[in-house]
Amino acid sequence: MDAKACALAWAQNAYFDEETRSLAAGLSAAEAEAAFGTELSFGTGGLRGIVGVGTARMNRYTVARATLGLADRLRERGAQRGVAIAHDSRHGSEIFTAVTAGVLAACGIKAYVFAQLAPTPMLSFAVRQLGLDAGVMITASHNPAPYNGYKVYGPDGCQITDGEAGRITACIARRGYDEARILSQTEARDRGLWLEVDDAVRRSFAQACLFCRPDPTVCSPVHVVYTPLHGTGLLPVREVLSLMQGVRVTEVEAQLEPNGDFPTCPKPNPELDEALALGIQTARETEADLLLATDPDCDRVGVVARKPDGDYARFSGNEVGLLLLDYVLRTRRDQGTLPKRAVAVKTIVTSDLAFPIAAQYGVELREVLTGFKYIGEVIGHLEAEGRESDFVFGFEESCGYLAGTHVRDKDGVMACMLVCEMAQAARAQGQTLWEMLERLYERHGRLCTELMNMDIAGAHPMEVMRAAMERLRAHPPKALAGRPLARVRDYLPGLDGLPPSDVLSLEADGLKVIVRPSGTEPKVKAYLFARDADLARAQALLDALRAEVHEVLGLA
């Protein structure tokens, strides 16, 4: 069935609500192709897409179908303990939460629902704390306002990985968009199948975050500006930071209210300077030491700090991760709490300076594919070996960090706390975080990094991205920034014991480019690395590499 015919079929099907039928009937051929030309794919990231009518969009029917498939998979597993459901501040989140809970209840599966906004790490924590079979987080993370999403977590509180995602996908594929029965909240409650997650879970989560502190005795005065970017982070971050002696917090008033339009930051991504503009302004006005900004579902945090010259600048995710890695390992060594077989984890697209830092402290550093779920998976493997406590830190370049095993995903609440403690420790030594980073580079060399996001337009962006990766594999460049290509590493068949992944690494002397299509957005991501003992030379190499990336990828 072509896209226009599919739209008309929805328009004529009484299962769909009147608004949906009207919208489907009014689509032009081009609009129908965008809305119905494909199906919103379910993967390790669950669903993510623009909110709207159609099989390629996030709406109550794509959510209901996905949930019906999830329910089928849970019944295959004999799961009987229930599913936790949380949501962020995006448009449609409350409706999608009600649909998810209603479908599960209609299938006889208990839904444990957060009545108020809750961040992703708290959802992961709740699954573990309550001993449930799964979790669902309604969020599109840092995507722009038109997007929403649906992330699935396993009983360990870890976002599902490839194998389980494939099994759920198979269950979804057997279901139609007009099959799901949805119980109302009232009916589900009456049947004992809709339960609220109580405040005890929230309080326990805050205490679990505090337990991750390497040195809770640090209490030097630090002034922090915080913004939740209109998302879920305000209450949990406020609670945790309020329990830290010496930390004074100023909040960005214009960004506290949850709002799916993100009126002050259309792209609520803490990696972007534009999203942090109001926070930086507040930091300057109050002469704060730090700005912390969490994304809408509060699993990531962006960090801006005052430099020795008094100006403010944003740390990259790599820089924060390296600082935290060094701080956690050094402090736990000095405190005598560093395990003898300690393990840290990073993703393959994260700075390789993590290797000499880990080696300095005798810590094993493991590499995993892109996605924090794979870091969570390592923690699970350690737990199965009776070594859960050996995990000390995990991070990824996209501002995701975890110290502790209370959750199995990146935790923006805990990360805010950890950055504050690190800033307090730096102050106690008469240093700023920027000076601390400089000392790190002096010990281990300079590695300049950058992420390039290349947006793919058109009705079928996935095909464009697939073609770009195929071209690059067939015809890799002969040189990078004038230096002969030395090695090509293709992760598609599986590499270094990692599962297959559509990732390609191109390497030359002191240079590396890692390319992968995004799993959640229509864009190709290129991670650039340039290493040299001298900062100016490393930066010049990075600049030269950046200038030729579009041509290398055939996207010029």
Residue, then its C-alpha position, 0 to 999 in steps of 0.5 A: m500500500d502506498a503512502k496516500a492509500c495508507a493515509l486514506a485507510w486511516a481516514q476511513n477506519a473508525y478505530f482512529d479518533e476523529e481528529t486523526r481521521s480528519l488530518a489523514a484525509g487532508l494530507s497532500a501526496a507529499e505530506a502523506e509520503a512524509a507521514f505514511g511513507t515509512e514506519l517509525s522504526f523501533g530499535t535500541g533507542g525505542l521510538r523517536g520522531i516528530v509528533g503527528v499523524g501517520t506511521a512515521r510519526m509519534n502519536r497515540y497509535t504508534v505508541a499503542r502498537a509499540t506497547l502492545g508489542l512490548a506486552d507480547r514480549l513480556r508475556e513471552r518472558g513470563a514477566q509478572r512484576g509490572v512496568a514503570i512509566a515516566h515522562d518528560s515535559r514534551h508535547g504529547s508526553e502525558i497522553f503517551t504515558a496514559v496510552t502506554a499504561g492503558v495498553l499494558a493494563a488491558c493486557g493484564i500487566k501492572a503499570y507503575v506510573f510517575a504522576q509528575l515529571a521524572p527524569t530518565p535516571m529516576l525511571s531506571f532507578a525505579v525499575r531496579q528499586l521496585g523489582l519490575d520487568a521493564g520501564v518505559m520513558i516517554t522522551a525525545s531527550h535533547n531533540p527539538a520541540p516537534y519530537n517525542g520518543y519512547k525508550v524501553y528499559g529492561p529489568d536491570g534498569c538498563q536501556i535495551t540492547d540489540g538482541e532484546a530490541g530485535r525480539i520486541t521489534a518482531c512482536i510489534a511487527r505482528r501487530g496492526y495500528d488498530e489492534a490495541r485495547i486501551l483501558s482508561q486510568t479509572e478502569a485500570r486503577d479499579r482493576g489494580l493495574w495502574l499504580e503510582v510511583d510514590d515519593a519514597v522512590r524519589r527520596s531513595f534516588a536522591q540518597a543513592c546519588l549522594f552515595c556516589r560522592p567520592d569525598p563527601t567531606v569536601c565543603s569549599p564554597v562554590h556558587v552554581v547557576y542551574t537550568p533544567l532547560h524547561g525539562t524534568g531536572l529542576l526538583p531532583v537536582r535542586e534536592v541533591l544540591s541542597l544537601m551539599q554543604g558549601v554549594r550555593v545555587t542560583e536558578v535560571e528563572a526563565q527556564l524553570e517552568p516545564n514547557g514542551d515548546f522550549p521557548t528560550c532554547p528551541k534546541p534544548n541540547p546542553e552541548l549547544d552554546e545557544a541553549l546555554a545563553l541565558g544560563i551564561q548570562t545569569a552566571r555573568e550577572t551573579e559572578a557564579d563559578l559554574l553553570l550546569a544545564t540538564d537536557p529535558d529528560c535530565d540524563r545529560v549535563g552541560v558544564v560552563a565554568r569561569k576561566p582564570d581571566g574571568d570569562y566563561a566558556r563551555f567544556s566539551g563532553n569529552e573534557v568534563g568526562l576526562l576531568l571526572l574520570d581523573y577526579v573520581l579515580r584519584t580521590r577514591r585512590d586517596q580515600g582508599t576506596l578504589p577497588k583493586r580490579a576497578v573498571a571504567v568504561k567509555t564509548i568508542v567515539t569518546s576521547d582516547l585520553a581516557f586510556p592514559i588517565a585510567a592507566q595512571y591509576g591502574v584501572e582497566l578501561r573498557e570500550v563499548l559501542t556508542g550508546f550508554k546502554y552498552i556501558g550499562e551492559v558492562i555493569g550488568h556483566l560485572e554484576a553477574e561475575g560478583r564484581e558490580s562494585d568494581f565499576v567506578f565510572g563510565f562516560e560518553e562524549s555527548c555529556g553523559y556520565l555515571a559514577g555508581t550502579h544505582v542506575r544503568d544509564k547516564d545520570g544528569v542529577m548525579a553528574c551535577m552533584l559530581v561536578c560541584e564536588m570536583a569544583q569544590a575540591a579544585r577550590a580547596q587546592g586553589q585551582t579552577l576547573w580550567e586549571m585542573l584540565e590544563r594540568l591533565y593535558e600537561r600530563h597526558g598530551r593534547l587531543c582536540t575533539e569535535l562532533m560534526n552533525m550533518d543533517i540529511a533532508g528529504a523524505h527518505p533520509m535513512e536511505v541517503m545515510r545508508a548510501a553515504m556509508e556504503r560509498l565511504r566503505a567502498h571508496p575511503p579517502k587516501a588522506l586526512a588533512g594531508r596525512p596518508l590514511a593509515r588504517v580503516r576500522d569497520y565495525l559493521p561485521g563486529l570488531d574487537g569483540l563488539p557486536p556489529s554496528d554501522v560505524l567506520s573509523l578512518e585513521a592517519d598519523g595523529l588524526k582520526v575520524i569516526v563516522r556513523p549514522s544517527g540512530t535517532e535523527p536524520k543526520v550523519k555524525a562525524y567525530l573528529f580527533a587531532r592529537d599533538a603535544d602542542l595545542a596550536r598544532a592539534q587545533a590546526l589539524l582539527d580545523a583542516l580535518r573539519a574543512e574536508v569532512h563533508e567531501v570525504l563523506g560525499l555529502a558536500 
